[in-house]
Amino acid sequence: MTKEKKIIIVGPAYPYRGGQALVEAYLHKTLREMSYETITVSYKLLYPKIFFPGKTQYDESKTIPFEHNDKIFRIISSINPFTWIKAYRKIKKEKPDAVIIVWWMFFFAPCLSALAFMLKHFAKKTHVCFLIENYISHENHFFERVLVKNTLKYADSFIAESHYIFNEIKRDFPKKKIFEITLSVFDIYNQKRFNKSEARSFLNIKTENVLLFFGLIRQYKGLDTLINCFDKVIENNPDTSLLIVGECYENIEKYERLIALCKNKEKITMINKFIANEDVEPYFKASDCVIMPYYSATQSGILMMAYGFGTPVICTDVGGMKELIEENKTGILIENNSSENLVSAVNQIIKTKNETNYAANIEKFIYNIGYKRIGEVFESISSE
């Protein structure tokens, strides 16, 4: 009998919340379905409270995506080097064929560079692969690339979650093997409890058209532009409402002031909180499209959530976003997030929402994207 290959994931996992924990959950699920043995070495301290802008780092949902607590070992403190050594010893003891280290933020450079260094030099039979969500952060601090290169130089290979990231890695590591996939489609939230009319009734929405901005509110996401152009949207589509749903990671008063200046502010609903997994569905089911007027991006978990519901998107052409949108079929890509472009795209979605079967187009498009190809990555690695 062929021995089951073992892969260790290093990254945030439940009970942490957010995109990275979701990536871990989908990685674990996909690899287990492909008959890999997997465990996760996770964090017992992710961000010190002083560096975390939200209310909590922990998932308080009742629904846990692909629950596998028995496979998660919370060892690493991002600021305690002794735990980095402990994590290395745990990984070495498990004797994995490969380690996937999830990289998304330069803050973790000291921790992950130390761990990768130990694996590279003292566990030489273990293949070290970095899965790159964001190569450089959205804030793009001047010192980041040095930290990134110093950490990722210990990788044997990379998994890039977009072609945009592939090119970023290739720039700094032209001789290393880079595999290209996309984020998984985040379909875990679609519990099929509502149809569109039921979701609108549940949320007490009366308008014919519903626009949704969903997810953590941060400066790079361009919510200010969306609010500023909403009155122009109403000029052509008076029976329209805007849902803004997500925890604000900056000064909420900035957005409250912008909403107060809108002539049609009564048609804007802002819910400033992190939405539990089991409560996500009605917001997407009620909406005609999800708007992502980002100033910068690499890829987007929000886009993959929208696709999990068959909901079309309007998105700025930044980073790798254009790789995930089939123009006028799964959504609309705008050149930049100017008010004119946003209003035009919203007008088009509303005009065509009953003529274009966006849900069917999305279902067809997502068939060949996601983590389905990750098995090929490790088959390639193991054959070297």
N, C-alpha and C positions, 0 to 999 in steps of 0.2 A: 504494500500500500504506500502511495506517495505521501510523504510527511506534509501536513498542512503548514503553509508558509505563515510566519508570524510577522505582523507589522505593528509597531508602536506609534501612536499619535501623541505628539507633544503639543498641547494647546489648551485654551480655556474650554471647560466642559461644565455641564450641569453640576452644581446649582447656579453657575454664572449664567447670565442672560445675554441676549444680543447676537450679532452676526457671527462672531467667532465661535461661540458655543453651538450655534446652529450648524456651522460648517463642520465642527467635530461630530455632531450627531449624525449628519448625513454621510460623512466619511465612514464612520463606524458602520452604519446601516449598509452602505453600498459594499464595503469590503467584506462584511460578514455574508452578504448575499452571494458574493463571489468566492466563498469558502476560504477566506483568509481568517486566521486567528488574529484578533485585534484586542489590544488594551490601550488605555489612554493615561498618560502621565500629565496630570493637570496641575492647576495652581491652588494653593491654599491661601495665598494673598496675591491678587492681581494688581490692582492699583491701590496705593495708600490713599486713605480718605481725602487727604489734602489735594490730591491730583485728580480726583474723580468729580465731575461737575453734576452728576445726576443724584437722585434720591437714594438709590441702592444699586449695587452691582449684581444682586441676586434675583433669580427668577422666582417670583411669587405665584406663578401660574399653577392651576390645578392639573393642567395637561402638560406632560413632559414629552418632548419629541423623542421617540424611539428609546424609551427608558432603558438604561444599561449601567446603573450605578455600580454593579458588582465588577464592572470592567474599568472603572475610573479610579485612579489613585491620586489623591490630592496631596502633592508633595512640595511643589515649587512655590517659594516666595520670591517675587520679582526683585526684592531688595535684600535677600539674605543668602550670601554665597554658600553657606553650609548646606542649604537645601538644594542648591544646584549640584553639589557633589552627591547628595543623597539621591537625587533624580538620576544622575549618571549611573550610580551603583545599581539602582533598580532596573534601569534599562539593560545594563550589561548582564545582570543576573538572568534576565528573561531571554537573552540570546536571540534577539529578533533578526530577521533577514533584512529588514529596513526600518528606518525611523522617519516619520513625516513630522517635520517641525513647522507649525503654522506661524507665518510671519505676517504681521500687519502694522506694526507700530515701532518706531525707533526707540521708545522708552524701554523696550525689552532687549535692546542690543547687548548690554553687559551680561544679563542672565543667559540669553540664548547663544551668544558667542562663546561663553565659558562652557556651556553644555556641549555645543557642537565641537569645540576644541577637544574636550575630553573624549568624546565619541570617536573623533577622527584619529586621535593619536593613541588611544588605549583600548579601543574596541574596533580594530581595523577591519574585521570581517562584516561589520554592520554598515550598510549603505545609508548615508545621511542625505535625505531629500528635504529641501525647504519648499513648502507650499506657499506661494506668494499671493496674498490678497491685495495688499497695497505695497508697492515697492518704496515709494516716497509718500509721506503723509500728505493730506490735503492742504495742510498749512505750509508745507515745503520749507522747513527751517534750513538756514544756510549750511548747517553742520551735518545735516542728515545723511547725505550720500557717503560721507566718510564712515559714519557709524554703520550704515547698511553694508557697505563693501567689506568692512572689517569683520562683520558677523557672517555674511553669506559666503565668504571665501572658503569656509570649511565645508561647504556643500559638495557632495558628489554629483548631485543633479538637482534640478528645479522642476516644480510644477507651476506653470503660469496660468492664472485664471482668466486671462484674456490675451489676445495678440498684442494689445498695447503694452501689457506687462511683460510679455515675451520680449518685445523690443527693448524695454528698459533693462531687463536682465542681460540681454545680449550685448548691450552697450558696455557693461562693466565686466561681463564674464563671457567673452566671445568663444572660448574653447570648451565651455562646460555644456553638458547635455541639458536641454530644456524641453520639457513636455508641455503641451498646450491643451487645456480643457476649458470649460466654463464653470461658473458656480452651478450648483444643483438647482433645479426648480423647487422652490420651497412650497410644496403642496400640503404640508402637514396642517396648515391652518384651515384648509377647506374641509370642514366637518359635515358639509351638505345638510346643514340645519335650516337654511333659508334659501328661497329664491329671491329675485330682485325686489318684487313688491313686498314680500314678507320682511326683508331686511329694511326697506324704507319705512314700513309701518313700525317695526321694532325701534328704529332710530327717530321716529316721528318726523320724517322728511316728507314734505308736501310737493316739492318742485318736480318738474318734468325732467330736468337735467341735473346731475350731481357730479361734481368734480372732487377729487380726493388728493390731498397732500398727506402722506403718511410717513412716519418714522421719526427718529431723533431729529430735533431742530438744531442745526448748526449753521454757521454763517455761510459756508461754501454751498449750501443746498439751495440758495436763491429764493427762499420763501418771501423775502421782501419784494422782489420783482413780481411774484404772482399776486400778492395782495394789492400792490400798486396798480396792476392792470385789470383787476376784477371788475371795476366799474365799466371798462370798455367791453369786457365780455358780456355784461348785462345789457349793453346797448343793442346788441344783436340777438341776445338770447335772454330775454327778461325773466323767464321761468327757470332760473338756474341758481343752485346753491353750491357753496364751497365748504368742504369739511377739511379742517386742519387738525390732524390727530397724531400726537406724539409728544414725548417729553422734551422740553426746551433745555438745551445745554448752554444757553447764553441768557442775556437779560430779556425776560418775557415781555417787559414793558415796551421794548422797541417794537414788537409786533402788535401789541395791544394798541399802541398809538397809531400805527399804520391802519389798523382795522377801523379805529374810531374816525379816521379821516375819510373813509369810504362812504359814498352816498348810499350804497347798498349794504351797509354793515350788518343789517338784520338778516342777510342771507349768508353770512359767514358764521360758521360754528367752529370754535377752537377748543380742543380738548387737550390740555397740557398734562399728559401723563403717559407712562409706558403701559401699553395695552397688553393684558395677559393673553397668553396663547389662545385660550378658549373663547376670548372675546373679540378676536381680530375679524372673524368672518363677516359680520354684517356690514362693516365699513367698506370692504371691497365689493361685496355682493350688491350693495346699494348704489355703487358708483358707476358712471359711464366711462370714466377713464381715470388713470392715476397720473398726476403731473409731477415731473421731476426737473425743475428748472435750474439744474445744478451749474455752478461756476466751475467746478472741477469734479472728476470722478475717475475711477479705474473700471469697476463694474458696479453692480448694485444688487444688494439683497432685496431691496424694495421692488425692483423690477421683477425679480424672480418670484416674489410673493404675488405680484399682480398676475404674472403668467400662471401661477398656481390656481388662480381663480378664473382664468380666461379673460382678464380685463385688459384692454389696450392701454398703452402708455403714451405720454408726450414727454420727450426727454431732450435735453441739450446734447449736441454733438461734442462731447468731451470724453477724453480717455478712451476706454474700450466700449462705450455705450452703443456705437453704431454697429458693432458686431452682433448685437443682441436684438436688433429691431429690423423687421422686414417692413420697409416703408409702405404706408397705407394699408398694410395687412395686419400687422400686430401692433402698430402704433405709428407715431409721427416723430421724426427726428428734426429738431430745429437747429439752425446754424449757430445761434447764440440765444441767450435767454432774454432778449429784448422784449419789451411789452408788445410790440407789433408782431413778433414771431409767435409769442405765446397766444395772443388773441386769435391770430389766424389759424393756429393749430387747433385751438379749442373749437372755433367755429366749424372747422372741417370735421372734427370728431362728432360733434353734435349733429351736423348735417347728415353724416353718413352712418350714424350708429344703427339705424334701422335697415340700412341697405347693405352694409358690409358685415359679414359674419366674422367678427373679430375673434370670437371664442374658438371657432373652428380653425381659423388661420393660426392662432396661437397653439392649439393642440397639435397641429401638423408641424409647426416650427420647432417646438420644444422636444419633439421625438428624438432628435439627434444631438441634443445638447445636454449639459450637466455632467455628473460624475460617472456616467456609464462607461467612459473610456479609461477610467483610472486603472482598471485591471490590466489594460495594455501597457501602462506605464511600468507596472511591477513585473509583468512578464518580460518586458525588455530589460529591466534591471537585472532580473535573476538569470537571464541568458548570457549576460556579459562575462 
